[in-house]
Amino acid sequence: MKIILLYGGRSAEHEVSLLSAFSVVNAVYYNYYQVQLVMITKEGRWLKGPLLSEAPTSPDTLALTNEETKGEEISPGEIYEEDAIVFPLLHGPNGEDGTIQGFLETIGMPYVGAGVLTSACGMDKIMTKYILQAAGIPQVPYVPVLKNAWKENPKKIFDQCEGSLLYPMFVKPANMGSSVGISKAENREELQNALQEAYRYDTRAIVEQGIEAREIEVAVLGNEDVRTTMPGEIVKDVAFYDYNSKYIDNRIEMQIPAQIPEETQAKAQEFAKKAYTMLGGSGLSRCDFFLTNKNELFLNELNTMPGFTEFSMYPLLWEKTGLPYGDLIEELIQLGMNRFNQRRSFLTNVEATEKEAENEAE
């Protein structure tokens, strides 16, 4: 069977995707699979690279825009193949927001990860908040702020934020990941600057109450049969865990398992499973929580295509749970195929019902 590894993308997380892709191609079981490299450039061009039958020795193999490793430009529809599955290892907008998933549904290709609706809702921080709120899952107080509303009446937005929240506040673009565009605001001037920064990446932003808290993460895996890992903790040596801290400076440590009470651990797993189910998750997700010194747990976000780099929490959590990286990829492929076959059977049932109705009408 062939894995079509789709990576890169047009979002600000392009480089993160390349790091994730290189980790994945080095963990695939090549005695069962071949890997077809397909890279989406920052400009949106689709480049077809080599077909791998073994792990590459250098990340340059994946850099399909270099002269030495230049890929062949193709149209998106040309990735279609029988007996293949797409691993859309894309982060951020135009990757994990439902757009690629919708395209793959349209051309009839099985793929790893969440479907269209789950991807779109999970990517959008405001929609995620609404769904989690309906599910009764605790969250930090927040205020959604649309760019048009901000431009029309900044004072009203300031009053709304300062009337509902206390400084410090965190301002985030609604549709972005890997801490891109996120800023901390200690006063009104910083709040204004933070909103302007967020609007560089999206027309919708969310302002959240800043709290003193540890960052706890739970990995989720499955379709109908959902499993979770023990929680892990991000231990920072910086006050604010931004993009550079995550991927450039690597100024973090992963503590697995997190040193938290058993009751809090069970609660995090319960909330993660409930959030995943409410959003209609399939394949995988990572649930990120805040944990206060009073052991109050707040779900921050649900990431439907978490990072797969060597520093990433998601594969490390499963490895510590007894599922090695290669086995994890294998399971994700099987989950993707199962979901594809199930959806195909649903369509077949609909067609059969329609035909029965036509026969009865005749």
Helices and strands as residue ranges (DSSP letters): E 2-8, H 14-25, E 34-40, E 46-52, G 59-62, E 72-74, G 76-79, E 84-88, H 99-107, H 116-123, H 125-134, E 142-146, H 147-152, H 154-164, E 169-173, E 183-185, H 188-198, E 204-209, E 214-222, E 227-228, E 232-236, H 243-243, I 244-248, E 252-255, H 262-278, E 283-291, E 297-303, H 313-321, H 325-361
